[in-house]
């Protein structure tokens, strides 16, 4: 059994090293002003670089439809701008008393991150406390399924500031800030039309699996958090440089610069999301959105078509379906989910055929077959009149696509259903995908 367990660990390590472009960016180019804002000096001149979410995502978070629609300031909070100061011992006691299995120690680096959240990022924390009502149940469900510490639910606070549309300078995306390679390795599909890294549920389950696999390698949650940021290969490199030490604070000097501030920021996020009242931070008042449900579509359909026919705001569709990058559900590729307010599901189902037909010419129109022009007009060597006659006599045909109807084919080809039936000897409305049909 020990050999099997060792083999599984080696396989996991190999997978993670192949996949491990860091989940968040390391050493990216930023201008001097931004760099100054993102760096804090502690102790004996030690500089701490804060995660990107602690400086650049606030404006985009506040402009999200979900924030503008469902989050409002708490007008009963009268002391929102007063941040009390406490002794080192009080901070240590609060951190120790948090109900966590993960170690949450105090030091000056952790304190600098707490001060940033409780100080200049107070407004961001207020928004995140409100947005937590939307996302924390999703995070907790995924973490609980893999029996992981629930305090990991605050990892997206330092990854994305709870913004599902967040994209880092290095290209990490979504609440959990997956890079493309890592996301695909954990089952998240990314292509031109679809980016499941932005899907709150799918990305949360992928993140839980990734964190579980990292723990199988390192067996220490602080090292897992650090590896989530910079990749397991950088953690192993730091362990070697530290003479084999496997304690985060022992390998701290050998870590990439940003990762040094990453675990302290995670501890600070747990602190401020727990003790916000002690710092007079008022959560945004949250109105929970209406309940939602999912319908499956098997044809390409745009948010505009759904909006026009069913009367659902496009912004609502974007908020409920952040994984679709171009406002198009690629149902023709494979049956795809479309999340709708539950009250609108019956209307969509009643009008589904009308949705697909409405402005269909504007939705990913790609020709299935094209004729090659053999000779430019007026040049010698063209086809004989006889060959042109044979070509004209054959008419033109198309291949039936999955989900096609006779009415849709007739509309695309400027003909009628009656003519299609007559040309192809069709009775009724049944046609099979892949079948050739004459249209002229």
C-alpha positions as CSV (number, residue, x, y, z in Angstrom):
1,X,0.0,0.0,0.0
2,X,2.9,2.4,0.7
3,X,4.3,1.8,-2.7
4,X,0.9,2.5,-4.3
5,X,0.5,5.7,-2.3
6,X,4.0,6.8,-3.3
7,X,3.2,6.0,-6.9
8,X,0.0,8.1,-6.8
9,X,1.9,11.0,-5.2
10,X,4.6,10.8,-8.0
11,X,1.9,10.8,-10.7
12,X,0.2,13.8,-9.1
13,X,3.5,15.6,-8.9
14,X,4.3,14.9,-12.5
15,X,0.9,16.2,-13.6
16,X,1.2,19.4,-11.5
17,X,4.7,20.1,-12.7
18,X,3.6,19.7,-16.4
19,X,0.6,21.9,-15.7
20,X,2.1,24.4,-13.3
21,X,2.4,27.6,-15.0
22,X,1.5,29.7,-11.9
23,X,-2.1,30.2,-11.1
24,X,-1.4,33.9,-10.6
25,X,1.1,36.0,-12.3
26,X,4.7,36.4,-11.2
27,X,7.1,39.3,-12.1
28,X,4.9,41.0,-14.6
29,X,5.6,44.5,-16.0
30,X,3.9,47.3,-14.2
31,X,4.5,51.0,-14.1
32,X,6.4,52.7,-11.2
33,X,3.3,54.4,-9.7
34,X,1.3,51.1,-9.5
35,X,4.4,49.2,-8.2
36,X,4.8,51.8,-5.4
37,X,1.1,51.3,-4.4
38,X,1.4,47.5,-4.4
39,X,4.6,47.4,-2.2
40,X,4.7,47.9,1.6
41,X,7.8,48.1,3.8
42,X,7.9,46.2,7.1
43,X,10.4,45.3,9.7
44,X,14.0,46.0,8.7
45,X,13.2,47.5,5.3
46,X,11.6,44.2,4.1
47,X,9.3,45.0,1.2
48,X,6.1,43.1,0.8
49,X,4.4,42.9,-2.7
50,X,0.7,42.6,-2.4
51,X,-1.4,40.3,-4.7
52,X,-2.8,42.0,-7.8
53,X,-6.4,41.8,-6.4
54,X,-5.4,44.1,-3.6
55,X,-4.9,47.0,-6.0
56,X,-6.4,46.7,-9.4
57,X,-9.8,44.9,-9.3
58,X,-11.9,47.3,-7.2
59,X,-13.3,49.5,-10.0
60,X,-14.3,46.5,-12.1
61,X,-15.9,44.8,-9.1
62,X,-18.1,47.8,-8.3
63,X,-19.2,48.1,-12.0
64,X,-20.4,44.5,-12.2
65,X,-24.1,44.2,-12.9
66,X,-24.5,42.0,-9.9
67,X,-22.9,44.6,-7.7
68,X,-24.8,47.5,-9.2
69,X,-28.1,45.6,-9.0
70,X,-28.0,43.7,-5.7
71,X,-25.5,45.5,-3.5
72,X,-26.3,48.8,-1.8
73,X,-24.6,50.7,1.0
74,X,-25.8,50.2,4.6
75,X,-27.1,53.7,5.5
76,X,-27.4,52.7,9.2
77,X,-23.6,52.4,9.4
78,X,-22.4,55.7,10.9
79,X,-18.6,55.0,11.6
80,X,-17.5,53.4,8.3
81,X,-14.4,55.6,8.0
82,X,-13.0,55.1,11.4
83,X,-10.5,52.3,11.6
84,X,-9.6,51.5,15.3
85,X,-6.0,50.4,16.2
86,X,-5.3,47.4,18.3
87,X,-2.3,45.9,20.0
88,X,-0.2,43.1,18.6
89,X,-1.5,40.8,21.3
90,X,-5.1,41.5,20.3
91,X,-4.4,40.7,16.7
92,X,-2.6,37.5,17.7
93,X,-5.5,36.4,20.0
94,X,-8.1,37.0,17.2
95,X,-6.1,35.1,14.6
96,X,-5.6,32.2,17.1
97,X,-9.3,32.0,18.0
98,X,-10.5,31.7,14.4
99,X,-12.2,28.3,13.8
100,X,-9.6,27.0,11.3
101,X,-7.4,24.0,11.0
102,X,-4.9,26.0,8.9
103,X,-2.3,27.9,10.8
104,X,-3.0,31.6,11.0
105,X,0.0,33.2,12.8
106,X,0.7,36.9,13.3
107,X,3.9,38.7,12.2
108,X,4.6,42.1,10.7
109,X,4.1,40.9,7.2
110,X,0.6,39.6,8.0
111,X,-0.1,42.9,9.9
112,X,0.8,45.0,6.8
113,X,-1.8,43.0,4.8
114,X,-4.4,43.4,7.5
115,X,-3.7,47.2,7.6
116,X,-4.2,47.4,3.9
117,X,-7.5,45.6,3.9
118,X,-8.8,47.5,7.0
119,X,-7.4,50.8,5.7
120,X,-7.2,51.8,2.0
121,X,-9.3,48.8,0.8
122,X,-12.2,49.2,3.3
123,X,-14.6,49.9,0.5
124,X,-13.4,46.9,-1.4
125,X,-13.9,44.7,1.7
126,X,-17.4,46.1,2.1
127,X,-18.3,45.1,-1.5
128,X,-16.7,41.6,-1.0
129,X,-18.7,41.0,2.2
130,X,-21.8,41.7,0.2
131,X,-20.7,39.6,-2.8
132,X,-19.8,36.7,-0.5
133,X,-23.5,36.0,-0.2
134,X,-23.5,35.0,-3.8
135,X,-20.3,33.0,-4.0
136,X,-19.4,31.5,-0.6
137,X,-22.1,28.7,-0.7
138,X,-20.7,27.6,-4.1
139,X,-17.1,27.6,-2.7
140,X,-18.1,25.8,0.5
141,X,-20.0,23.1,-1.4
142,X,-16.9,22.3,-3.6
143,X,-14.5,22.3,-0.7
144,X,-16.7,20.2,1.5
145,X,-17.1,17.6,-1.2
146,X,-13.3,17.1,-1.2
147,X,-13.1,17.4,2.7
148,X,-10.8,20.5,2.4
149,X,-10.6,23.2,5.1
150,X,-13.5,25.6,4.5
151,X,-11.2,28.6,5.3
152,X,-9.9,28.1,1.7
153,X,-13.2,29.8,0.6
154,X,-11.4,33.1,1.1
155,X,-8.7,32.2,-1.5
156,X,-10.7,33.9,-4.3
157,X,-10.7,37.1,-2.1
158,X,-7.0,37.5,-2.7
159,X,-7.1,35.9,-6.2
160,X,-9.9,38.0,-7.8
161,X,-11.5,40.2,-5.1
162,X,-14.6,38.0,-5.8
163,X,-14.9,39.3,-9.4
164,X,-15.8,36.4,-11.8
165,X,-14.6,38.5,-14.8
166,X,-11.2,39.3,-13.3
167,X,-8.3,38.8,-15.7
168,X,-4.7,39.2,-14.4
169,X,-1.9,40.8,-16.4
170,X,-0.6,37.2,-17.0
171,X,-3.9,36.0,-18.4
172,X,-5.3,34.1,-15.3
173,X,-9.1,34.4,-15.3
174,X,-12.1,34.0,-13.1
175,X,-12.8,33.9,-9.4
176,X,-10.0,31.3,-8.8
177,X,-7.6,32.9,-11.4
178,X,-6.8,29.8,-13.4
179,X,-4.2,30.0,-16.2
180,X,-5.4,28.3,-19.4
181,X,-3.1,25.3,-19.1
182,X,-4.0,24.6,-15.5
183,X,-7.7,25.1,-16.1
184,X,-7.7,22.6,-19.0
185,X,-5.8,20.1,-17.0
186,X,-8.6,20.2,-14.4
187,X,-11.4,19.9,-16.9
188,X,-12.2,23.5,-17.7
189,X,-12.9,24.1,-21.4
190,X,-11.4,27.3,-22.9
191,X,-11.9,28.2,-26.5
192,X,-12.9,31.3,-28.6
193,X,-16.5,31.1,-27.4
194,X,-16.3,29.5,-24.0
195,X,-14.2,30.1,-21.0
196,X,-15.2,27.9,-18.1
197,X,-12.6,29.5,-15.8
198,X,-15.2,32.2,-15.4
199,X,-18.0,29.7,-14.4
200,X,-18.3,30.1,-10.6
201,X,-19.4,26.5,-10.1
202,X,-17.2,24.6,-12.5
203,X,-14.1,26.6,-11.6
204,X,-14.7,26.1,-7.8
205,X,-14.8,22.3,-8.2
206,X,-11.7,22.4,-10.4
207,X,-9.9,24.6,-7.8
208,X,-10.9,22.1,-5.0
209,X,-9.4,19.2,-7.0
210,X,-6.2,21.2,-7.7
211,X,-5.8,22.2,-4.0
212,X,-6.4,18.5,-3.0
213,X,-3.6,17.4,-5.4
214,X,-1.2,20.1,-4.1
215,X,-1.8,18.9,-0.5
216,X,-1.0,15.3,-1.5
217,X,2.4,16.6,-2.5
218,X,3.3,19.1,0.2
219,X,1.1,18.0,3.2
220,X,1.2,21.6,4.5
221,X,-1.6,24.1,3.8
222,X,0.6,27.2,3.8
223,X,2.9,25.5,1.2
224,X,-0.3,24.6,-0.8
225,X,-1.4,28.2,-0.8
226,X,2.0,29.4,-1.9
227,X,2.1,26.7,-4.6
228,X,-1.3,27.8,-5.8
229,X,0.2,31.2,-6.5
230,X,3.6,30.4,-8.0
231,X,3.5,26.7,-9.0
232,X,4.8,23.6,-7.1
233,X,8.2,23.7,-8.9
234,X,9.0,27.1,-7.3
235,X,8.1,25.8,-3.9
236,X,10.3,22.8,-4.3
237,X,13.1,25.0,-5.5
238,X,12.7,27.2,-2.4
239,X,12.7,24.1,-0.1
240,X,16.0,22.9,-1.7
241,X,17.5,26.4,-1.2
242,X,16.4,26.4,2.4
243,X,18.2,23.1,3.1
244,X,15.1,20.9,3.0
245,X,13.0,23.0,5.3
246,X,9.3,22.5,4.6
247,X,7.9,25.4,6.6
248,X,6.5,28.4,4.6
249,X,8.1,30.9,6.9
250,X,11.5,29.1,6.8
251,X,11.5,29.1,2.9
252,X,10.1,32.7,2.8
253,X,13.3,34.4,1.7
254,X,13.7,31.9,-1.2
255,X,10.2,32.4,-2.7
256,X,9.3,34.6,-5.7
257,X,8.8,38.2,-4.5
258,X,5.0,38.2,-4.9
259,X,4.5,34.8,-3.3
260,X,6.1,36.2,-0.1
261,X,3.0,38.4,0.3
262,X,0.6,35.8,-0.8
263,X,0.1,33.6,2.3
264,X,0.2,36.7,4.6
265,X,-2.6,38.2,2.3
266,X,-4.6,35.0,2.7
267,X,-4.3,35.1,6.5
268,X,-5.3,38.8,6.4
269,X,-8.3,38.0,4.1
270,X,-9.5,35.4,6.7
271,X,-9.0,38.0,9.4
272,X,-10.8,40.9,7.8
273,X,-13.7,38.7,6.5
274,X,-14.2,37.5,10.1
275,X,-13.4,40.6,12.2
276,X,-14.7,43.4,9.9
277,X,-17.1,44.7,12.6
278,X,-14.1,45.4,14.9
279,X,-12.7,47.7,12.2
280,X,-16.1,49.4,11.5
281,X,-16.4,48.0,8.0
282,X,-20.0,47.7,7.0
283,X,-21.0,45.0,4.5
284,X,-23.0,46.1,1.5
285,X,-26.6,45.3,2.0
286,X,-27.4,42.4,-0.2
287,X,-30.6,41.6,-2.1
288,X,-30.3,38.1,-3.2
289,X,-31.1,37.6,-6.9
290,X,-34.1,35.7,-8.1
291,X,-33.7,31.9,-8.2
292,X,-32.3,30.5,-11.4
293,X,-32.5,27.3,-13.4
294,X,-30.7,25.8,-16.4
295,X,-32.0,24.9,-19.9
296,X,-29.9,23.0,-22.4
297,X,-29.7,24.3,-26.0
298,X,-28.5,22.3,-29.0
299,X,-28.1,25.1,-31.4
300,X,-26.0,28.3,-31.5
301,X,-28.0,31.0,-29.8
302,X,-27.0,34.6,-28.9
303,X,-28.0,36.5,-25.7
304,X,-29.5,39.0,-28.1
305,X,-31.9,36.5,-29.5
306,X,-33.0,35.3,-26.1
307,X,-33.3,38.9,-24.9
308,X,-35.4,40.0,-27.9
309,X,-37.8,37.1,-27.9
310,X,-38.1,36.4,-24.1
311,X,-37.6,40.0,-22.8
312,X,-34.7,39.1,-20.5
313,X,-32.1,41.8,-20.0
314,X,-28.8,41.0,-21.8
315,X,-26.9,42.1,-18.7
316,X,-28.8,39.5,-16.6
317,X,-27.8,36.8,-19.2
318,X,-24.2,37.8,-19.0
319,X,-24.2,37.8,-15.2
320,X,-25.8,34.3,-15.0
321,X,-23.6,32.9,-17.8
322,X,-20.1,34.5,-17.5
323,X,-18.4,31.6,-19.2
324,X,-19.7,32.6,-22.7
325,X,-17.1,35.0,-24.0
326,X,-18.9,36.5,-27.0
327,X,-22.6,36.4,-25.8
328,X,-23.2,33.2,-27.8
329,X,-24.0,29.8,-26.4
330,X,-22.3,27.3,-28.8
331,X,-25.0,24.7,-28.7
332,X,-24.2,23.4,-32.2
333,X,-20.9,22.1,-30.9
334,X,-22.5,20.2,-28.0
335,X,-25.6,20.6,-25.8
336,X,-24.8,23.6,-23.7
337,X,-26.3,25.0,-20.5
338,X,-28.0,28.4,-20.4
339,X,-28.8,29.7,-17.0
340,X,-32.0,31.8,-16.7
341,X,-34.1,33.4,-13.9
342,X,-36.4,30.5,-12.9
343,X,-39.5,32.6,-13.8
344,X,-38.3,33.0,-17.4
345,X,-37.6,29.3,-18.0
346,X,-41.2,28.4,-19.1
347,X,-41.3,31.4,-21.4
348,X,-38.0,30.3,-23.1
349,X,-39.3,26.8,-23.5
350,X,-42.5,28.0,-25.1
351,X,-40.7,30.3,-27.5
352,X,-37.6,28.3,-28.1
353,X,-38.1,27.8,-31.8
354,X,-38.8,31.5,-32.2
355,X,-35.6,32.3,-30.3
356,X,-33.4,30.3,-32.7
357,X,-35.0,31.8,-35.8
358,X,-34.9,35.5,-34.6
359,X,-32.0,37.3,-36.4
360,X,-30.5,33.9,-37.0
361,X,-28.3,35.4,-39.8
362,X,-26.4,37.4,-37.2
363,X,-25.3,34.4,-35.2
364,X,-22.1,32.7,-36.2
365,X,-23.0,32.3,-39.8
366,X,-20.3,30.0,-41.3
367,X,-20.7,28.5,-44.7
368,X,-20.6,24.7,-44.8
369,X,-19.7,24.5,-48.4
370,X,-18.3,26.9,-51.0
371,X,-17.8,26.7,-54.7
372,X,-14.2,27.3,-56.0
373,X,-14.2,29.8,-58.9
374,X,-12.0,28.1,-61.5
375,X,-11.4,31.1,-63.8
376,X,-11.7,34.8,-63.5
377,X,-14.3,36.3,-65.8
378,X,-13.1,37.1,-69.3
379,X,-10.0,34.9,-69.2
380,X,-9.3,32.1,-71.6
381,X,-9.5,28.5,-70.6
382,X,-12.8,28.6,-68.9
383,X,-15.2,25.7,-68.8
384,X,-17.1,24.8,-72.0
385,X,-20.7,25.8,-72.4
386,X,-21.6,22.1,-72.1
387,X,-19.8,21.8,-68.7
388,X,-21.4,25.1,-67.5
389,X,-24.8,23.7,-68.6
390,X,-24.2,20.5,-66.7
391,X,-23.3,22.5,-63.6
392,X,-26.4,24.7,-63.9
393,X,-28.6,21.7,-64.4
394,X,-27.5,20.1,-61.2
395,X,-28.7,22.9,-59.1
396,X,-27.2,23.4,-55.6
397,X,-27.4,21.4,-52.4
398,X,-26.6,21.7,-48.7
399,X,-25.8,19.3,-45.9
400,X,-28.4,19.3,-43.0
401,X,-26.9,20.5,-39.8
402,X,-27.8,19.1,-36.4
403,X,-30.9,21.0,-35.1
404,X,-31.8,22.2,-38.6
405,X,-35.5,22.5,-39.6
406,X,-37.0,22.8,-43.1
407,X,-38.1,26.4,-42.3
408,X,-34.7,27.4,-41.2
409,X,-33.0,25.9,-44.3
410,X,-35.6,27.5,-46.5
411,X,-35.0,30.9,-44.9
412,X,-31.2,30.6,-45.2
413,X,-31.4,29.7,-48.9
414,X,-34.2,32.1,-50.0
415,X,-36.7,29.4,-50.9
416,X,-39.8,27.8,-49.4
417,X,-40.5,24.7,-47.4
418,X,-42.9,23.5,-50.2
419,X,-40.1,23.7,-52.8
420,X,-37.7,21.9,-50.5
421,X,-40.2,19.1,-50.1
422,X,-40.8,18.9,-53.8
423,X,-37.1,18.9,-54.8
424,X,-36.2,16.2,-52.3
425,X,-39.3,14.1,-52.1
426,X,-39.9,14.9,-48.4
427,X,-43.2,14.2,-46.7
428,X,-43.7,15.9,-43.4
429,X,-41.0,17.7,-41.5
430,X,-38.5,15.1,-40.5
431,X,-34.9,15.5,-41.8
432,X,-31.7,13.9,-40.6
433,X,-28.5,15.7,-39.8
434,X,-25.8,14.9,-42.5
435,X,-28.3,14.3,-45.3
436,X,-27.8,16.3,-48.6
437,X,-30.7,18.4,-49.6
438,X,-31.3,20.1,-53.0
439,X,-32.2,23.7,-52.4
440,X,-32.5,24.9,-56.0
